[in-house]
Amino acid sequence: MSAFAVLQKDEKNRSAELTLSGEWLIKEHPDNRDGIIDEFAAPGFSRVVLNGKGITCWDSQLIAFLVRLLSLCRKNKVDYSLVDFPHGIESLLDLAFAVPERKQEDRSVQKESCLVFLGNIALHSWAATRAAYFFARRTYASFVRFLLKRAVVRKGDILSEIQDAGVKAFPIVSLICFLVGLILAFVGSIQLKMFGAQIYVSSLVAIAVTRVMGAIMGGVIMAGRTGASYAATLGSMQVNEEVDALKTMGISPFDFLVLPRVLALSLMMPLLTIYADLMGIMGGAFVGIFMLGLSPEDYFRMTLKALSMKNIIIGIVHGSVYGVIIALCGCYQGINCGRNASAVGYATTAAVVHSIVWMTVATAILTFMFSVFGV
């Protein structure tokens, strides 16, 4: 038997009665359902009785229909009463109306004044600077405890992080730095060919790679590989409350989590820089020997002639600074990660972005300092 709904109105007494009968199931609804809803939306009555004596079976279809009608009654201040409905319906209706209706949020865009915008930026920058300062200070205190052999850190953790930041990074560093050296040599050869000075491609690659390019490419690779890994790992531990568990047990997260990673990357970046220099020179040699027709002896002789310990040390200094920056940025974003999954993704992205930005700033500062001291 299909669902039926009959609305009878008494114009004189401004009252009405809605009689429901039949099977009120998901797939069954009365043909005049929309018409009844329209009657309740603009009622010509002040009282209504809802009679459910003829209902044989029902499910959520009936509850949804009644909630819609009773909501309109409440909105239009119409008195209503329920009569002879099956057991359980009234309790479900009470439960449906126990939760207040969600108010529509005001999504209108409010324009800020320029001063408010600048003020918010200043406050945010100050808060971020203050948080970064305290993080760096606590990391330094942890390093001092490590030198005094008071830090809660395991040698196995440091060795594991050294392996992850060093040996396991060789393949990607080899590929990228080889290609960078190849590109430098190829671009430089285009101009040098005009003067018949292809032999100086080796000098160009050797100086550019050892002085700054090897360190920069190694830093960018480690920022995307290791710095992001630090942020994701520590961020996941923050979400799972493992960092809080360490604090509860009296173990400093800076000793146990941050210090091994900072030490590992700071120690491995100078070595990775030297390796990146070597792979960059090999990439330049590939172009010089196989594309420019230079003999291996001439190419490597000019390379050794152009190499200087000064440039190599400058590159190592850059790499060491980059290692500290990448480790601090990755660990900072991980430790200060939010408590949800999306916060881990944000922390990972922020770690890479901040690492590259501060690497660029450090490069500018170091280049200025070396220029001032005539290095």
DANORMO-V613847 format. One record per run of one state. SS is the DSSP state (helix for helix, strand for strand, loop for the rest). FROM is the first residue (numbers start at 1). LEN is the number of residues. Records with the same first field share a line. If there is no record, write none. Layout:
SS: FROM-LEN + FROM-LEN
//
This chain:
loop: 1-3 + 11-4 + 25-8 + 42-5 + 59-1 + 76-3 + 84-5 + 99-15 + 148-7 + 166-1 + 196-2 + 240-2 + 249-4 + 291-5 + 307-2 + 336-5 + 373-3
strand: 4-7 + 15-10 + 47-12 + 79-5
helix: 33-9 + 60-16 + 89-10 + 114-34 + 155-11 + 167-29 + 198-42 + 242-7 + 253-38 + 296-11 + 309-27 + 341-32
//
